[in-house]
Every structure is written in C-alpha cells, then in structure tokens.
C-alpha cells in the first residue's frame, strides 16, 4: 500500500477537495479528506474565464498560479490534520480546474479557419507550483493525452470506478452529479466487460446558476427551493429537445454549453413573447421556483433515461442492479427522491453504501490516477472516451 492525495475542483467550483488514499493494485481506501473554498476574488475570475471575455490570457495565467496555491494550501492542511509529512506521500494526483472543454472543435476563432481548429480541454492549476509548495511529486494533465488520441478526454472516472467499485456479481452504475452529471456503467467482474460511461448533461450547474440569480445563494440546499415549486412539463419537454441528449456515446460536455445563457435561450424559445411569459407568471404557472423544479427534473430525467436505456435492471440471478450516486447531487434530497422514483426498478443509494463519502469519490479518483501513472496502468477507457487506444494518462512534475 502507498499513500496518495487526489486534488479535485469540479465544474461547480464550490471548493477544492483533497482526499488522502491508501492504494494498492487491488484496493483504494479513503483515509481522510479536507476541503477549502476559493477566495471570492479567484472564484469571480474563474467564472469569468469559463466564457469568452477581455483580458483572458493575463487572467488565465494569474489564475493558473492562484488555483495551484489553493491546491497546495488544502494539501498542506490535510497533512497537518493527519500528522503526516510530505515524505509520507508517494504523489499527488491533481485534476486542476476546468476552464474550457471543447473536444469536438465546436468553437470559433478570430485567428484560425474552421479547418484549422482542433478539439481541446483546458485545466489550470500549475502543477509545478503545487510540487514546489508541498514538497511532493505531482501527477497532472490527465485529459489531454486522451484527446490527442482522438477521445473526448472525459469522463475519465469510469476506469477508476471499474477498478475500485465493480461488484463480483451485480451490475452497478456510478452516477457522479457535480456541475455536470456523468454515469459509469459497470458489469459484474465475472463478465470481464469494460465499463460504459459518458456525461448525461447538466448536474447541479443550471440549478446553482438559477438560484444564484434569484435568491443570491450558491446552491439549493437539500433541493428545498425546487421542492417548493412544480415542474413545468411543457418547458421540461422543450429542454429535453436539446441535441446533446440525443447524441450517442462517446460524449462529454461542460458549463460552457449548459449555462444560464443556454437556459435563457430555451425560455425565450418556449415563451417567444414577454406577454406569454408574464401570463404564465400571473397564472402561477411559472414562478422562479417552478423553473428550479423543472431544472431538477431535467437533471433527474436525463440521468434516469440513459440508465434505463443502456443498463440492465437485474443480474443473471435476478437481483436488482445498483445505482450509486456521488458528488454534490447526492445531498440534494429532492433530486435523490426524483431519481429513486424514476429508477424504481433499481436499487438507488449513495456512495456511503460503498464505504466512501459522496463528496470524496472524485478526489479519490485522481489519487488513483496518480497511482495508475506511477504503476503504468492505463487510465482511460477507449469505449468511453472514443480514444484510439488505452494509455497511461498524466505527466510527472517533480518536487523541487
């Protein structure tokens, strides 16, 4: 066994998680975790960098260093809490902070013709800075090798989920609900089949942005605001018409696609005149809380539809397949209730059932990716990402 630390900040940007794991070739045990938020100044800059704007290059370069300093800070706090020294840690696996994710070359450029544009993904958080400040070797830049091989660069976690959480005899789906939701569909180990997986669409990001706009809150605690409203079935049907939901796998997405502008455009298309929208509001058919309820249903529906479509309900002996939820969405009681109802033919629970806190699964994943790099274990699944082959992911940044 060797100790690794995984560093993760997802698309919701609700904080930086450091997860300490003891990892061998056959197990990954979570020992401890620590989280800190970004400073208000840095969070504002990161949100701005997720869309096109002025002063991008200078802001990106500065944020790259500041994100790394935050990652180092949470790492050192985790070590102190657990009476550990940098020398006790084999390596840090750092995901970085995703700023843009366009693996399909779906961007415009003032400098490049369409035929010259290449797919890319961009995560910041300078691993050199992390290595220097912590005194620990850092493995980072996990996604770009997969994109170089023609893949989406996401989701990567199915390889980790399969290695650590696959059941001997049950079908098990891991659903990570962060800003974006993704699913890993794991066959029983006895089947010796590779996992399936992809991003299903928005997780918490639209709900977080909507409640921020209307109530100045960063998230909907327990889904209480959504639960106080009513899903607008017509609007939900309109949202579900988005082309992304009909795309076959492999596919991945991000908040550069599913964001408040996407929602505003959808509302404008559904209510083409202000009078129609005001009429809905006047008749209490579409209060802001009802939009929140509709967004919650959108997340639940897009997850559940993909599981029902692609995942068996039982194993060979007839036992129900399991759906295990992790990420921040696991704490949204209204969303968990929605998923349980939509997936009544499955056993739906959260990752506590697997012995790991839902908020620590992704951090543990990048600790495992560092272990995979050190031990020459492929970190991607071509059937998931679309890459031309499996390969070891990441690059090593030695401590000073």
Secondary structure, DSSP 4 states (H G I P E B T S, - for coil): -EEEEEEEE-TT---EEEEEEEE-SS-EEEEEEEEEPPPHHHHHHHHHHTS--TTHHHHHHHHHHHHHHHHHHHHHHHHHHTT--GGG-SEEEEEEEEEEEETT-----SSS-GGG---EEEEES-HHHHHHHHTS-EEE--SHHHHHTTS-----HHHHHHHHH--SSS-EEEEEESSEEEEEEE--GGG----EEEEEEESSHHHHHHHHHHH--SS-GGGHHHHHS---HHHHHHHTTSHHHHPPSS----TTTSSHHHHHHHHHHHS-SHHHHHHHHHTTS--HHHHHHHHHHHHHHHHHHHHHHHS-SB-TT-PBPEEEEESGGGG-HHHHHHHHHHTTTSEEEEGGGGTS-GGGHHHHHHHHHHHHHHTT-----HHHH--SS-----EEE---
